[in-house]
Amino acid sequence: MSAFFDSISPNTEGSHTIAPLSDYAVIAASGDDALAFLHGQLTQDVTGLSPDAARLAGYCTAKGRLLATMVMWLAQATPGGEAQPTDPRLYALVRRDLSEALVKRLSMFVLRAKAKLTLTPLHVAGVWTMAGNEASLEAAAGGALPTSPWQRAELPTGTWIAAPSVTGPRWWWIATDEQLQQAAALASLCRLGDADAWQAGDLAAGLPWVCAATQDLFIPQTLNLDLIEGVNFTKGCYPGQEVVARSHYRGTVKRRTAYGQLDSSTQAPAPGTDIYDAQHPDEPRGRIVNAARGGALFEIALAALDGGDLRVGAADGAKLSVAPLPYDLADGGHKR
C-alpha cells in the first residue's frame, strides 16, 4: 500500500471516504493497433469509446464464458506531440488475481498487430461521499468530478470514474505515485475506509466482477452484463459472440445474477460458493459471484428466486434474503 493511504486517518470526521483497492489492477494497451485489437476481443465497442467516458466490458472464451470483466477507458493523449508506439491507448481495471493470466492470454492473440498489453503500477482506490457534499472533494481533487455513472474526468490527482451507486456518489480513482504525492489535500480531507465497504456498494448496484475462482463459469447475460451496458450487440465479432448473441436474440436467458442480504455477523462467502434452497436440499441452486459484509451477488435460475429459502454453502447454511437490484432482471429494462 502506498504511503499516501497510510497518511489518512481512519477516524477523520467528515462525509468523504477513500479506500485503497489493492485487489484490483490496471492493464495498459499500447500500440497503433491496440484499440482495433481489443475491439475484436471484448464485448464492448472499444473503437467507439468516448474520450470522457468509461465502459464495462467482458472478455470471453470461444464458448461465450467470461474470463474477465473490466472497466475500460481511453488513455489521455500526450500533449504537444504525436503518439509514440509505447504510449498507452487504453486502460482496463480488472481483478488483480486474474490480471497476469489475462495479459498473457490476450497477448497470445496479438500476432502481427501493433499492440502490447502490460500491467501498470497505477494505484486504485474507491472514493465515496454524501450527495450534495461534492464541492470540497472537488477542490481537493483539482477539478469537477463526473456526476453520472461511467463518466470520466482527468484531473491533476489522476483519473476519476463515476461508479454505479444506489446511495451517494462513488468514484474509482486511479493515480500514479507522483499524483498520490501531490494529493495531500485529499488525504487531509477524507477518512480511510476499507475495500469491503466499497465492494458492498458494487453489490448493491448489481456490478459483478469475475475473479480467478469464477473464470469460465458464466456467460455475460448470466452476470447481467447486458442489463448494465457491458455488452454491445451491434459491434461485430469477438470470442464467444455467437453464443452471447444467440442467448440475447432468442430470449433463452434463464439464469441471472441476483442480490441478497446476509446477517452482518456472517462471514462473506468466497466467490464460487454454492447456494442451496433449504426446501430442496439435494443439489445447489446457484453460486456466489461476489460477496462482502452483509450482502452478496449470486447466480441462480430465475425460477428459483421466488419463494425459496436460500442458504449459503449448505442447505442449513446462512440465510440469504433476496433484495432488489436497481435494474429489472425480468425484462432487461432499467428501473428509473
DRENDO-1510 file (C-alpha; in Angstrom, 1 decimal, always signed):
<recs>
REC; n; res; u; v; w
REC; 1; MET; +0.0; +0.0; +0.0 .
REC; 2; SER; +1.2; +3.5; -0.8 .
REC; 3; ALA; +2.4; +5.8; +2.0 .
REC; 4; PHE; -0.4; +8.1; +0.8 .
REC; 5; PHE; -3.1; +5.8; +2.3 .
REC; 6; ASP; -1.1; +5.4; +5.5 .
REC; 7; SER; -1.3; +9.1; +6.0 .
REC; 8; ILE; -5.1; +9.1; +6.1 .
REC; 9; SER; -6.7; +8.8; +9.5 .
REC; 10; PRO; -9.4; +6.2; +9.9 .
REC; 11; ASN; -11.1; +8.5; +12.5 .
REC; 12; THR; -11.3; +11.7; +10.5 .
REC; 13; GLU; -14.7; +13.2; +10.7 .
REC; 14; GLY; -16.5; +14.1; +7.5 .
REC; 15; SER; -18.5; +12.8; +4.7 .
REC; 16; HIS; -15.7; +11.8; +2.3 .
REC; 17; THR; -14.1; +8.3; +2.4 .
REC; 18; ILE; -11.2; +6.8; +0.5 .
REC; 19; ALA; -10.4; +3.1; +0.4 .
REC; 20; PRO; -7.4; +1.5; -1.3 .
REC; 21; LEU; -8.5; -1.2; -3.6 .
REC; 22; SER; -5.4; -3.5; -3.7 .
REC; 23; ASP; -7.5; -6.4; -5.1 .
REC; 24; TYR; -7.7; -4.5; -8.4 .
REC; 25; ALA; -5.0; -3.9; -11.1 .
REC; 26; VAL; -4.8; -1.7; -14.2 .
REC; 27; ILE; -3.8; -3.1; -17.6 .
REC; 28; ALA; -2.5; -0.8; -20.3 .
REC; 29; ALA; -2.8; -1.4; -24.0 .
REC; 30; SER; -0.3; +0.4; -26.2 .
REC; 31; GLY; +0.5; +0.5; -30.0 .
REC; 32; ASP; -1.2; +1.8; -33.1 .
REC; 33; ASP; -3.5; -1.3; -33.4 .
REC; 34; ALA; -4.3; -1.6; -29.7 .
REC; 35; LEU; -7.9; -0.3; -29.9 .
REC; 36; ALA; -8.7; -2.3; -33.0 .
REC; 37; PHE; -7.3; -5.4; -31.5 .
REC; 38; LEU; -9.2; -5.1; -28.2 .
REC; 39; HIS; -12.4; -4.2; -30.2 .
REC; 40; GLY; -12.2; -7.7; -31.7 .
REC; 41; GLN; -11.7; -9.3; -28.3 .
REC; 42; LEU; -14.1; -7.7; -25.9 .
REC; 43; THR; -17.9; -7.5; -25.6 .
REC; 44; GLN; -17.8; -3.7; -25.7 .
REC; 45; ASP; -17.4; -1.1; -28.5 .
REC; 46; VAL; -13.8; -0.2; -27.9 .
REC; 47; THR; -13.2; +1.9; -31.1 .
REC; 48; GLY; -16.4; +3.9; -30.4 .
REC; 49; LEU; -15.5; +4.7; -26.8 .
REC; 50; SER; -16.0; +8.4; -25.9 .
REC; 51; PRO; -12.9; +10.3; -24.6 .
REC; 52; ASP; -14.8; +11.4; -21.4 .
REC; 53; ALA; -16.3; +8.0; -20.6 .
REC; 54; ALA; -15.5; +4.6; -19.3 .
REC; 55; ARG; -17.4; +1.4; -20.0 .
REC; 56; LEU; -17.9; -2.0; -18.6 .
REC; 57; ALA; -16.7; -4.9; -20.8 .
REC; 58; GLY; -16.3; -8.6; -20.7 .
REC; 59; TYR; -13.7; -11.0; -22.2 .
REC; 60; CYS; -15.0; -14.4; -23.2 .
REC; 61; THR; -13.8; -17.8; -24.3 .
REC; 62; ALA; -14.9; -19.1; -27.7 .
REC; 63; LYS; -17.9; -20.7; -25.9 .
REC; 64; GLY; -19.0; -17.4; -24.5 .
REC; 65; ARG; -17.8; -18.0; -20.9 .
REC; 66; LEU; -16.4; -14.9; -19.2 .
REC; 67; LEU; -12.7; -14.9; -18.3 .
REC; 68; ALA; -12.8; -11.4; -17.0 .
REC; 69; THR; -15.0; -8.3; -16.5 .
REC; 70; MET; -13.4; -4.9; -16.6 .
REC; 71; VAL; -13.9; -1.2; -16.6 .
REC; 72; MET; -12.1; +0.4; -19.6 .
REC; 73; TRP; -11.3; +3.9; -20.7 .
REC; 74; LEU; -9.1; +5.7; -23.3 .
REC; 75; ALA; -5.7; +6.9; -22.3 .
REC; 76; GLN; -5.3; +10.7; -22.2 .
REC; 77; ALA; -3.3; +11.8; -25.3 .
REC; 78; THR; +0.2; +13.1; -24.7 .
REC; 79; PRO; +0.1; +16.9; -25.1 .
REC; 80; GLY; +2.3; +18.6; -27.7 .
REC; 81; GLY; +3.3; +15.8; -30.0 .
REC; 82; GLU; +2.4; +12.7; -31.9 .
REC; 83; ALA; +1.6; +9.5; -30.1 .
REC; 84; GLN; +4.5; +7.1; -29.7 .
REC; 85; PRO; +4.3; +3.3; -30.1 .
REC; 86; THR; +4.8; +2.9; -26.3 .
REC; 87; ASP; +2.1; +5.3; -25.3 .
REC; 88; PRO; -0.9; +3.7; -23.7 .
REC; 89; ARG; -4.1; +3.9; -25.9 .
REC; 90; LEU; -6.5; +2.3; -23.4 .
REC; 91; TYR; -6.6; +1.2; -19.7 .
REC; 92; ALA; -8.6; -1.6; -18.2 .
REC; 93; LEU; -9.4; -2.1; -14.5 .
REC; 94; VAL; -9.6; -5.8; -13.6 .
REC; 95; ARG; -9.4; -8.1; -10.6 .
REC; 96; ARG; -5.8; -8.5; -9.6 .
REC; 97; ASP; -5.9; -12.2; -9.1 .
REC; 98; LEU; -6.6; -12.8; -12.8 .
REC; 99; SER; -4.7; -9.8; -14.3 .
REC; 100; GLU; -1.4; -11.6; -15.2 .
REC; 101; ALA; -3.2; -14.5; -16.8 .
REC; 102; LEU; -5.4; -12.1; -18.7 .
REC; 103; VAL; -2.5; -10.2; -20.1 .
REC; 104; LYS; -0.8; -13.4; -21.1 .
REC; 105; ARG; -3.8; -14.8; -22.8 .
REC; 106; LEU; -4.7; -11.7; -24.7 .
REC; 107; SER; -1.0; -11.3; -25.8 .
REC; 108; MET; -1.2; -14.7; -27.4 .
REC; 109; PHE; -3.7; -13.4; -29.9 .
REC; 110; VAL; -1.9; -10.2; -30.8 .
REC; 111; LEU; +0.1; -11.9; -33.6 .
REC; 112; ARG; +1.2; -9.2; -36.1 .
REC; 113; ALA; -0.9; -6.4; -34.7 .
REC; 114; LYS; +0.9; -3.4; -33.3 .
REC; 115; ALA; -0.4; -3.9; -29.8 .
REC; 116; LYS; +1.1; -4.6; -26.4 .
REC; 117; LEU; -0.5; -5.3; -23.1 .
REC; 118; THR; +1.2; -4.7; -19.8 .
REC; 119; LEU; +0.4; -4.5; -16.1 .
REC; 120; THR; +0.8; -0.9; -14.8 .
REC; 121; PRO; +2.0; +0.3; -11.4 .
REC; 122; LEU; -1.1; +2.6; -11.1 .
REC; 123; HIS; -2.8; +2.7; -7.7 .
REC; 124; VAL; -6.6; +2.1; -7.5 .
REC; 125; ALA; -8.9; +3.5; -4.8 .
REC; 126; GLY; -12.6; +3.9; -4.2 .
REC; 127; VAL; -13.9; +7.3; -3.1 .
REC; 128; TRP; -17.4; +8.0; -1.9 .
REC; 129; THR; -19.3; +10.8; -0.2 .
REC; 130; MET; -22.7; +12.0; +0.7 .
REC; 131; ALA; -24.8; +13.6; -2.0 .
REC; 132; GLY; -24.6; +17.4; -2.0 .
REC; 133; ASN; -21.1; +17.5; -0.4 .
REC; 134; GLU; -19.0; +17.2; -3.5 .
REC; 135; ALA; -17.7; +20.7; -3.6 .
REC; 136; SER; -14.9; +20.3; -1.0 .
REC; 137; LEU; -13.9; +17.0; -2.5 .
REC; 138; GLU; -13.7; +18.5; -6.0 .
REC; 139; ALA; -11.5; +21.3; -4.6 .
REC; 140; ALA; -9.1; +18.7; -3.1 .
REC; 141; ALA; -9.2; +16.6; -6.3 .
REC; 142; GLY; -8.4; +19.5; -8.5 .
REC; 143; GLY; -11.5; +19.9; -10.6 .
REC; 144; ALA; -15.1; +18.9; -11.3 .
REC; 145; LEU; -15.8; +15.3; -10.7 .
REC; 146; PRO; -18.0; +13.3; -13.1 .
REC; 147; THR; -21.6; +13.1; -11.9 .
REC; 148; SER; -23.2; +10.3; -14.0 .
REC; 149; PRO; -22.2; +6.6; -13.8 .
REC; 150; TRP; -19.4; +5.8; -16.3 .
REC; 151; GLN; -18.4; +9.4; -16.9 .
REC; 152; ARG; -14.7; +10.1; -16.5 .
REC; 153; ALA; -12.6; +13.1; -15.7 .
REC; 154; GLU; -8.8; +13.5; -15.9 .
REC; 155; LEU; -7.7; +15.8; -13.0 .
REC; 156; PRO; -4.3; +16.7; -11.6 .
REC; 157; THR; -4.8; +14.0; -8.9 .
REC; 158; GLY; -5.5; +11.3; -11.5 .
REC; 159; THR; -8.3; +9.6; -13.4 .
REC; 160; TRP; -11.8; +9.7; -11.7 .
REC; 161; ILE; -14.6; +7.5; -13.0 .
REC; 162; ALA; -18.1; +7.7; -11.6 .
REC; 163; ALA; -19.2; +4.3; -10.4 .
REC; 164; PRO; -22.8; +3.0; -10.3 .
REC; 165; SER; -24.4; +3.6; -6.9 .
REC; 166; VAL; -27.7; +3.3; -5.1 .
REC; 167; THR; -26.6; +5.5; -2.2 .
REC; 168; GLY; -24.3; +8.6; -2.7 .
REC; 169; PRO; -21.7; +9.4; -5.3 .
REC; 170; ARG; -18.9; +7.0; -5.8 .
REC; 171; TRP; -15.7; +7.1; -7.9 .
REC; 172; TRP; -12.9; +4.8; -8.9 .
REC; 173; TRP; -9.7; +6.9; -8.5 .
REC; 174; ILE; -6.7; +5.8; -10.5 .
REC; 175; ALA; -3.4; +7.6; -9.8 .
REC; 176; THR; +0.4; +7.4; -10.3 .
REC; 177; ASP; +2.9; +7.6; -7.5 .
REC; 178; GLU; +3.5; +11.2; -8.4 .
REC; 179; GLN; -0.2; +12.1; -8.3 .
REC; 180; LEU; -0.6; +10.5; -4.9 .
REC; 181; GLN; +2.4; +12.5; -3.6 .
REC; 182; GLN; +0.6; +15.7; -4.8 .
REC; 183; ALA; -2.8; +14.7; -3.3 .
REC; 184; ALA; -2.1; +15.8; +0.3 .
REC; 185; ALA; -5.4; +17.9; +0.3 .
REC; 186; LEU; -7.4; +14.7; -0.3 .
REC; 187; ALA; -5.5; +12.9; +2.5 .
REC; 188; SER; -6.3; +15.6; +5.0 .
REC; 189; LEU; -10.0; +15.9; +3.9 .
REC; 190; CYS; -11.0; +12.3; +3.8 .
REC; 191; ARG; -11.2; +9.4; +6.2 .
REC; 192; LEU; -9.8; +6.0; +5.5 .
REC; 193; GLY; -12.3; +3.3; +4.5 .
REC; 194; ASP; -11.9; -0.3; +3.6 .
REC; 195; ALA; -12.3; -2.3; +0.4 .
REC; 196; ASP; -15.1; -4.4; +1.9 .
REC; 197; ALA; -17.3; -1.3; +2.2 .
REC; 198; TRP; -16.6; -0.3; -1.4 .
REC; 199; GLN; -17.4; -3.8; -2.5 .
REC; 200; ALA; -20.7; -3.6; -0.7 .
REC; 201; GLY; -21.5; -0.6; -2.9 .
REC; 202; ASP; -20.8; -2.6; -6.0 .
REC; 203; LEU; -23.0; -5.4; -4.8 .
REC; 204; ALA; -26.0; -3.2; -4.1 .
REC; 205; ALA; -25.5; -1.6; -7.5 .
REC; 206; GLY; -25.5; -5.0; -9.2 .
REC; 207; LEU; -22.0; -4.7; -10.6 .
REC; 208; PRO; -20.4; -8.1; -10.9 .
REC; 209; TRP; -16.6; -8.9; -11.0 .
REC; 210; VAL; -15.2; -12.1; -12.5 .
REC; 211; CYS; -12.2; -13.2; -10.4 .
REC; 212; ALA; -9.9; -16.2; -10.7 .
REC; 213; ALA; -12.3; -18.5; -8.8 .
REC; 214; THR; -15.2; -17.8; -11.2 .
REC; 215; GLN; -13.4; -17.7; -14.6 .
REC; 216; ASP; -15.0; -19.7; -17.4 .
REC; 217; LEU; -18.3; -20.2; -15.4 .
REC; 218; PHE; -20.7; -17.6; -16.7 .
REC; 219; ILE; -21.9; -16.1; -19.9 .
REC; 220; PRO; -22.3; -12.3; -19.9 .
REC; 221; GLN; -26.1; -12.4; -19.6 .
REC; 222; THR; -25.8; -14.6; -16.5 .
REC; 223; LEU; -23.9; -11.9; -14.8 .
REC; 224; ASN; -26.3; -9.2; -16.1 .
REC; 225; LEU; -23.7; -7.5; -18.3 .
REC; 226; ASP; -26.4; -7.0; -20.9 .
REC; 227; LEU; -28.5; -5.1; -18.4 .
REC; 228; ILE; -25.8; -2.7; -17.3 .
REC; 229; GLU; -24.5; -1.9; -20.8 .
REC; 230; GLY; -21.5; -4.2; -20.7 .
REC; 231; VAL; -22.3; -5.9; -24.0 .
REC; 232; ASN; -22.7; -4.2; -27.4 .
REC; 233; PHE; -24.8; -6.3; -29.6 .
REC; 234; THR; -24.1; -4.4; -32.8 .
REC; 235; LYS; -20.3; -4.1; -32.7 .
REC; 236; GLY; -19.4; -7.3; -34.6 .
REC; 237; CYS; -17.3; -10.3; -33.8 .
REC; 238; TYR; -15.4; -11.2; -30.7 .
REC; 239; PRO; -14.6; -14.6; -29.0 .
REC; 240; GLY; -17.9; -16.1; -27.9 .
REC; 241; GLN; -20.0; -13.5; -29.8 .
REC; 242; GLU; -22.3; -16.1; -31.4 .
REC; 243; VAL; -23.2; -17.7; -28.1 .
REC; 244; VAL; -23.9; -14.4; -26.5 .
REC; 245; ALA; -25.9; -13.1; -29.4 .
REC; 246; ARG; -28.0; -16.3; -29.6 .
REC; 247; SER; -28.9; -16.1; -26.0 .
REC; 248; HIS; -29.9; -12.4; -26.4 .
REC; 249; TYR; -32.0; -12.7; -29.6 .
REC; 250; ARG; -33.7; -16.0; -28.7 .
REC; 251; GLY; -34.5; -14.9; -25.2 .
REC; 252; THR; -33.1; -18.0; -23.7 .
REC; 253; VAL; -31.5; -16.5; -20.6 .
REC; 254; LYS; -32.9; -18.5; -17.7 .
REC; 255; ARG; -30.2; -17.8; -15.1 .
REC; 256; ARG; -29.3; -14.3; -13.8 .
REC; 257; THR; -27.4; -12.7; -11.0 .
REC; 258; ALA; -29.4; -11.6; -8.0 .
REC; 259; TYR; -28.6; -9.6; -4.9 .
REC; 260; GLY; -29.1; -11.0; -1.5 .
REC; 261; GLN; -28.5; -9.8; +2.1 .
REC; 262; LEU; -26.7; -11.7; +4.8 .
REC; 263; ASP; -26.7; -11.3; +8.5 .
REC; 264; SER; -24.0; -8.8; +9.4 .
REC; 265; SER; -22.3; -11.4; +11.6 .
REC; 266; THR; -22.0; -13.9; +8.7 .
REC; 267; GLN; -18.5; -14.1; +7.1 .
REC; 268; ALA; -18.6; -13.1; +3.5 .
REC; 269; PRO; -18.7; -16.3; +1.4 .
REC; 270; ALA; -16.0; -16.9; -1.2 .
REC; 271; PRO; -16.8; -16.5; -4.9 .
REC; 272; GLY; -18.0; -19.8; -6.3 .
REC; 273; THR; -19.6; -21.0; -3.1 .
REC; 274; ASP; -22.7; -23.0; -3.8 .
REC; 275; ILE; -26.2; -21.6; -3.0 .
REC; 276; TYR; -28.9; -24.1; -1.8 .
REC; 277; ASP; -32.6; -24.0; -1.2 .
REC; 278; ALA; -33.5; -25.5; +2.2 .
REC; 279; GLN; -36.8; -26.7; +0.8 .
REC; 280; HIS; -34.9; -28.6; -2.0 .
REC; 281; PRO; -31.6; -29.5; -0.4 .
REC; 282; ASP; -30.4; -32.3; -2.8 .
REC; 283; GLU; -28.4; -30.1; -5.1 .
REC; 284; PRO; -27.1; -26.5; -5.4 .
REC; 285; ARG; -29.4; -23.9; -7.0 .
REC; 286; GLY; -26.7; -21.3; -7.8 .
REC; 287; ARG; -23.4; -19.9; -6.6 .
REC; 288; ILE; -21.8; -16.8; -5.2 .
REC; 289; VAL; -20.4; -14.3; -7.7 .
REC; 290; ASN; -19.1; -11.7; -5.2 .
REC; 291; ALA; -19.7; -11.1; -1.6 .
REC; 292; ALA; -18.9; -8.6; +1.2 .
REC; 293; ARG; -20.1; -7.9; +4.7 .
REC; 294; GLY; -23.9; -8.2; +4.8 .
REC; 295; GLY; -24.5; -8.9; +1.1 .
REC; 296; ALA; -23.8; -11.0; -2.0 .
REC; 297; LEU; -24.4; -11.2; -5.7 .
REC; 298; PHE; -25.3; -14.7; -6.7 .
REC; 299; GLU; -26.1; -16.6; -9.9 .
REC; 300; ILE; -29.3; -18.6; -9.9 .
REC; 301; ALA; -32.2; -19.7; -12.1 .
REC; 302; LEU; -34.8; -17.0; -12.3 .
REC; 303; ALA; -37.5; -19.6; -11.4 .
REC; 304; ALA; -35.7; -20.3; -8.1 .
REC; 305; LEU; -35.8; -16.7; -6.8 .
REC; 306; ASP; -39.5; -16.7; -5.8 .
REC; 307; GLY; -40.4; -18.4; -2.6 .
REC; 308; GLY; -37.2; -20.2; -2.0 .
REC; 309; ASP; -35.3; -20.5; +1.3 .
REC; 310; LEU; -31.9; -19.7; +0.0 .
REC; 311; ARG; -28.8; -20.7; +2.0 .
REC; 312; VAL; -25.1; -20.3; +1.6 .
REC; 313; GLY; -22.7; -23.3; +1.4 .
REC; 314; ALA; -25.2; -25.9; +2.6 .
REC; 315; ALA; -29.0; -26.4; +2.9 .
REC; 316; ASP; -28.7; -25.4; +6.6 .
REC; 317; GLY; -26.2; -22.6; +6.0 .
REC; 318; ALA; -26.5; -18.9; +6.5 .
REC; 319; LYS; -29.8; -17.4; +5.2 .
REC; 320; LEU; -29.6; -15.3; +2.0 .
REC; 321; SER; -32.5; -12.9; +1.7 .
REC; 322; VAL; -33.2; -11.7; -1.8 .
REC; 323; ALA; -33.2; -7.9; -2.2 .
REC; 324; PRO; -34.0; -5.7; -5.2 .
REC; 325; LEU; -31.4; -4.5; -7.7 .
REC; 326; PRO; -31.5; -1.1; -9.3 .
REC; 327; TYR; -32.5; -2.8; -12.6 .
REC; 328; ASP; -35.1; -5.3; -13.7 .
REC; 329; LEU; -34.0; -8.9; -14.2 .
REC; 330; ALA; -37.2; -9.9; -15.9 .
REC; 331; ASP; -37.2; -7.7; -18.9 .
REC; 332; GLY; -33.8; -6.1; -19.1 .
REC; 333; GLY; -35.1; -2.6; -18.6 .
REC; 334; HIS; -33.5; -0.3; -16.1 .
REC; 335; LYS; -35.7; +0.9; -13.2 .
REC; 336; ARG; -35.8; +4.7; -13.0 .
</recs>
